Amino acid sequence: MTKNGAAIIDGKAYAAGLRERIKAEVPKFQEETGRTPGLAVVLVGDDPASQVYVASKHKATIAAGMESFEHRLPADTKQEDLIALVEKLNADETVDGILVQLPLPDHLDEKAVVMAIDPDKDVDGLHVINAGRLANGEEALTPCTPLGSLMLLKDQLGDLSGLNAVVVGRSILVGKPMAQLLLAENCTVTMAHSRTRDLPDVVRRADIVVAAVGRAEMVKGDWLKDGAVVIDVGINRLAPDPGKEKGRLVGDVATAEAMDHVRAITPVPGGVGPMTIAVLLRNTLVAASMRAGLDKPKGL
Ligand SMILES: Nc1nc(=O)c2c([nH]1)NC[C@@H]1CN(c3ccc(C(=O)N[C@@H](CCC(=O)O)C(=O)O)cc3)C=[N+]21
């Protein structure tokens, strides 16, 4: 709590707890199936940020007691070779989850690659089959960042029924699935985006704000209703100060200003980012359990 009573939502701590609960479920899966859940991560090219993310996914997967298979391909990999790898992983019984790190180099067709993933191994929840299942209210593998964001919201607010939720951003990765999840929780959902008129006034009506636009500190403090709960999905690196090597990481919300208005807000870093990785492990265990014909692990 700060002096005005606004809470910083500790996504890092929540994610650590979730990873512990996953780790405790893995031996039960092993006992019932005689095998270990496995996650395959495919990285094409040598983008430094992607390298860091893939390394931390690998570490977290091993720490949870699961198998991690890393596939690093050169930046000039051909579409057909990438699809062939995905198909090999689809057929591999030791692989429960497949994640192709995005973005892919420009010459590759991202959509076609995602569509080649077996929907039951699609731990990113990006295949149209999973997007359709989510929209239809069916059991689906659900994109990690929105699901992690929802977990933080429910932890903070309990029942979300009837609350006004505004999602800023309409990406397939975050905005659209986030809106579906909030709708399924009986929120009144508004999706705002780059063409929305009077965005500050739209955001002012929200009890819940999810900012996922990828523009540093775009959502200002005075756009927020007093007592709103804010999930800041943005990860933007500012230009470095003179003499510094790396700029500061900021979200899509002007956090310091927001603190004068909100009931609670996720920080950047330490908010949604760590949740994304924990939910990836959760989705891998869920995918493994479903494929093995077991019940979905509880409490995850
Ligand atoms: N197929 C696919 N699935 C993804 O889920 C996916 C992807 N591609 N491509 C890249 C983005 C990015 N992403 C993050 C995961 C964790 C943090 C994270 O843990 N961030 C920390 C620290 C960040 C830092 O210091 O750089 C934090 O926010 O506290 C951030 C970003 C997953 N992505």
The ligand as a Tripos MOL2 file, in Angstrom:
@<TRIPOS>MOLECULE
LIG
   33    36     1     0     0
SMALL
NO_CHARGES

@<TRIPOS>ATOM
      1 N1          4.8130  -17.2870  -29.0190 N.pl3     1 LIG1
      2 C1          5.0830  -16.3630  -28.1170 C.ar      1 LIG1
      3 N2          4.5130  -16.4300  -26.8880 N.ar      1 LIG1
      4 C2          4.8080  -15.4770  -25.9400 C.ar      1 LIG1
      5 O1          4.2610  -15.5320  -24.8080 O.2       1 LIG1
      6 C3          5.7260  -14.4510  -26.2660 C.ar      1 LIG1
      7 C4          6.2850  -14.4440  -27.5540 C.ar      1 LIG1
      8 N3          5.9480  -15.3880  -28.4490 N.ar      1 LIG1
      9 N4          7.1510  -13.4720  -27.9210 N.pl3     1 LIG1
     10 C5          7.5780  -12.4440  -27.0110 C.3       1 LIG1
     11 C6          6.5500  -12.1660  -25.9420 C.3       1 LIG1
     12 C7          7.0840  -11.4540  -24.7280 C.3       1 LIG1
     13 N5          6.8540  -12.3350  -23.6070 N.pl3     1 LIG1
     14 C8          7.2450  -12.0460  -22.3070 C.ar      1 LIG1
     15 C9          7.3120  -12.9850  -21.3070 C.ar      1 LIG1
     16 C10         7.7680  -12.6690  -20.0450 C.ar      1 LIG1
     17 C11         8.1800  -11.3910  -19.7430 C.ar      1 LIG1
     18 C12         8.7220  -11.0780  -18.3940 C.2       1 LIG1
     19 O2          8.8320  -11.9450  -17.5530 O.2       1 LIG1
     20 N6          9.0890   -9.8210  -18.1290 N.am      1 LIG1
     21 C13         9.6740   -9.4010  -16.8770 C.3       1 LIG1
     22 C14        11.0270   -8.7350  -17.0590 C.3       1 LIG1
     23 C15        11.2600   -8.1210  -18.3950 C.3       1 LIG1
     24 C16        12.6840   -7.6080  -18.6300 C.2       1 LIG1
     25 O3         13.4270   -7.3030  -17.6760 O.co2     1 LIG1
     26 O4         13.0330   -7.4990  -19.8350 O.co2     1 LIG1
     27 C17         8.7150   -8.4650  -16.1680 C.2       1 LIG1
     28 O5          7.8410   -7.8760  -16.8120 O.co2     1 LIG1
     29 O6          8.8440   -8.3170  -14.9570 O.co2     1 LIG1
     30 C18         8.1090  -10.4350  -20.7160 C.ar      1 LIG1
     31 C19         7.6400  -10.7500  -21.9750 C.ar      1 LIG1
     32 C20         6.2930  -13.4930  -24.0610 C.2       1 LIG1
     33 N7          6.0860  -13.4480  -25.3850 N.pl3     1 LIG1
@<TRIPOS>BOND
     1     1     2 1
     2     2     3 ar
     3     2     8 ar
     4     3     4 ar
     5     4     5 2
     6     4     6 ar
     7     6     7 ar
     8     6    33 1
     9     7     8 ar
    10     7     9 1
    11     9    10 1
    12    10    11 1
    13    11    12 1
    14    11    33 1
    15    12    13 1
    16    13    14 1
    17    13    32 1
    18    14    15 ar
    19    14    31 ar
    20    15    16 ar
    21    16    17 ar
    22    17    18 1
    23    17    30 ar
    24    18    19 2
    25    18    20 1
    26    20    21 1
    27    21    22 1
    28    21    27 1
    29    22    23 1
    30    23    24 1
    31    24    25 2
    32    24    26 1
    33    27    28 2
    34    27    29 1
    35    30    31 ar
    36    32    33 2
@<TRIPOS>SUBSTRUCTURE
     1 LIG1         1 GROUP 0 **** ****
